[in-house]
Amino acid sequence: MEIYLHVPYCRQKCRYCDFASFPHAESTQRAYVDAVLTEAASQAAKLPHGTMETAYLGGGTPSILPPELLTQLLEGVTAHFPLAPGAEFTSEANPGTLTHEWLDTALNCGINRLSMGMQAAQPALLKMLGRIHDFTQVQQSVELARHAGFQHISLDLMFGLPGQTVSMWRKTLEKALSLNPEHLSCYGLIPEEGTPLYRDLQTGQLTLPDEDDERRMYDLTLDLLAQSGFQQYEISNFARPGHECRHNVNVWRGGLLCGFGPAAASFDGALRYAQAASLTEWL
């Protein structure tokens, strides 16, 4: 069984984001955690008893949840859905929000994998995206996580951004690799209707790279990451051998997924998706 937990709070909403996330509101967080645990208890009574092979804490920005509420949430969920031995438990995190206390709490609650949103190395691109961090904070966050004991760190990167050149994307990849992550997710930007970034593109305030340059960025990703010992196991996902995201692979296979929170989907495992050629080895 796979579990997905949604934490819908963000310190600041990114300009490209159309996910279900809301401004950081401490006054509602305790009530939200209580509601998720009520939902988990209800679902546990309906589902076959079993353990969590993988779990994923997504957002929003889970790393802004206070440690005491993080403990309440994770201990409450695992009381109904215990972690299997050797389970993979991922949490998303934003650079600039991580603390020693939060990381220690996460590890104590079973989280053993972090997925951090680096996105780009250039301050101008990060500002355009509405990100709250710079690359120095990415470095500091990775160092904090390593010091706490995390041995599996993934970084999210974005290419095809307004104002981004192929050389800027190379620098972003090189900076990310310098931090020695076990996993990289490299996503091409999809402007989502209704976001501030989309409006700026529609009015001509921002311009996307042309298709040839975006293709060069993707080809560069394939070449540079292969040279650096990463294997591509999905269109946008690359890992050092043995560090593929098991949660995502299991979801792609159509396994039993139980989601809790306002933007969390569930799947009963009755159907099986067709296997893409690039995923055959892992599926």
SVG drawing of the C-alpha trace seen along z (x, -y; Angstrom):
<svg xmlns="http://www.w3.org/2000/svg" viewBox="-15 -43 45 50">
<polyline fill="none" stroke="black" stroke-width="0.4" points="0.0,0.0 1.1,-3.6 0.0,-6.6 0.0,-10.2 -0.5,-13.0 -1.1,-16.6 0.0,-19.6 -1.6,-22.6 0.3,-25.4 3.1,-27.6 5.0,-30.6 4.5,-32.2 2.7,-30.8 5.0,-30.5 4.0,-32.4 3.7,-29.3 1.9,-27.1 -1.7,-26.0 -1.7,-23.3 -4.0,-23.4 -1.9,-25.5 -2.7,-28.4 -0.8,-31.1 0.9,-29.9 -1.8,-30.1 -0.7,-28.8 -4.2,-29.3 -5.7,-26.6 -2.9,-24.1 -3.9,-22.2 -7.5,-21.9 -6.2,-20.7 -4.1,-17.9 -7.0,-16.8 -9.2,-16.6 -6.6,-14.5 -6.3,-12.1 -10.1,-11.8 -10.1,-11.0 -7.3,-8.5 -9.2,-6.7 -12.3,-6.5 -10.5,-5.1 -8.5,-2.6 -11.8,-1.1 -12.7,-0.4 -9.4,0.8 -7.8,4.1 -5.2,4.0 -1.7,3.7 1.5,1.7 2.8,-1.2 5.4,-0.2 5.9,-3.8 4.5,-7.2 4.8,-10.7 4.3,-13.9 3.6,-16.6 2.3,-20.1 2.3,-22.9 5.4,-23.0 5.4,-20.3 8.6,-21.7 6.8,-24.7 4.5,-22.5 5.7,-23.0 7.5,-19.9 4.9,-19.2 2.2,-19.1 4.4,-17.0 4.8,-14.5 1.0,-14.5 0.2,-14.0 2.7,-11.2 2.3,-9.3 -1.5,-9.5 -1.4,-8.2 1.1,-5.4 -1.0,-4.3 -3.6,-3.2 -1.1,-2.4 2.2,-1.2 5.3,-1.6 6.7,1.7 10.3,2.6 12.5,0.8 9.6,-1.5 10.4,-4.6 8.9,-7.8 9.5,-11.0 8.7,-14.5 8.8,-17.5 10.7,-20.5 11.6,-24.0 15.1,-25.4 15.0,-28.2 12.4,-26.5 14.3,-23.6 15.6,-23.6 17.5,-21.1 14.4,-20.5 12.2,-19.8 14.7,-17.4 15.3,-15.6 11.5,-15.3 11.0,-14.0 13.7,-11.3 12.2,-10.2 8.8,-9.9 10.1,-7.7 10.8,-10.1 14.0,-9.0 13.9,-10.8 13.7,-14.5 12.6,-16.1 13.7,-19.7 12.6,-22.4 15.8,-24.0 14.3,-24.8 17.1,-27.1 20.5,-28.4 20.1,-32.0 18.6,-34.6 16.7,-36.4 15.0,-33.2 14.1,-32.3 12.6,-35.8 10.6,-35.5 9.2,-32.2 8.3,-33.6 10.6,-31.3 11.6,-32.3 15.2,-31.0 18.5,-31.3 21.2,-28.7 23.1,-29.4 20.0,-28.4 19.8,-25.2 23.3,-24.4 22.6,-25.1 19.5,-23.0 21.3,-20.0 24.0,-20.3 21.5,-20.5 19.7,-17.4 23.0,-15.4 24.1,-16.4 20.7,-15.2 21.3,-11.9 19.3,-11.9 21.0,-9.6 18.5,-10.1 18.0,-13.6 16.2,-14.6 16.3,-18.0 13.6,-19.4 14.8,-21.5 12.9,-23.3 13.9,-24.1 12.2,-26.0 11.7,-29.0 11.2,-32.6 14.6,-34.2 16.5,-30.9 19.2,-30.0 20.9,-26.7 24.0,-27.8 22.0,-28.9 20.3,-25.4 23.8,-23.8 24.9,-25.9 21.8,-24.9 22.5,-21.2 26.1,-21.6 25.2,-23.4 22.7,-20.7 25.3,-17.9 27.8,-19.7 25.5,-18.9 25.8,-15.2 22.0,-14.3 20.9,-10.8 18.0,-11.8 17.1,-14.6 13.7,-15.5 14.0,-17.8 10.7,-19.2 9.9,-21.3 7.8,-24.3 4.1,-24.0 2.5,-27.5 -0.8,-26.9 -3.8,-29.1 -4.8,-31.4 -1.3,-31.7 0.6,-35.0 3.3,-33.6 0.7,-32.6 -0.7,-36.1 2.7,-37.6 3.3,-35.3 0.0,-36.2 0.6,-39.9 4.2,-39.7 5.9,-40.7 7.7,-37.3 8.8,-35.1 9.5,-31.4 12.6,-30.0 12.0,-28.7 11.3,-25.0 14.7,-24.3 16.4,-25.7 14.0,-23.8 14.9,-20.6 18.6,-21.4 18.1,-21.8 16.4,-18.4 19.1,-16.7 21.8,-18.4 20.0,-16.9 20.2,-13.4 23.8,-13.7 25.1,-15.4 23.3,-13.3 24.3,-10.1 27.9,-11.2 27.4,-11.8 26.2,-8.3 22.4,-8.9 20.0,-6.6 16.8,-7.9 13.8,-5.9 11.0,-8.2 10.7,-11.2 11.7,-13.7 13.3,-11.5 16.9,-10.5 18.5,-8.5 21.8,-7.0 21.3,-3.2 19.2,-2.0 17.8,-5.4 14.7,-5.6 11.6,-7.0 9.8,-3.8 6.6,-5.7 6.3,-7.1 7.1,-3.8 4.5,-2.0 1.9,-4.6 2.8,-4.4 2.3,-0.7 -1.3,-1.2 -0.9,0.1 -3.2,-0.6 -2.8,-4.3 -4.6,-6.0 -4.5,-9.8 -5.4,-12.2 -6.0,-15.9 -7.7,-18.3 -5.5,-17.5 -4.7,-13.9 -6.0,-11.3 -6.6,-7.6 -6.5,-4.6 -7.8,-1.1 -5.3,0.8 -8.0,2.6 -6.6,1.3 -3.1,1.4 -1.6,-1.3 0.3,-0.4 4.0,-0.3 6.0,-2.9 9.2,-1.6 11.4,-3.7 9.8,-2.3 9.8,1.3 12.9,2.2 11.3,0.6 7.7,1.6"/>
</svg>
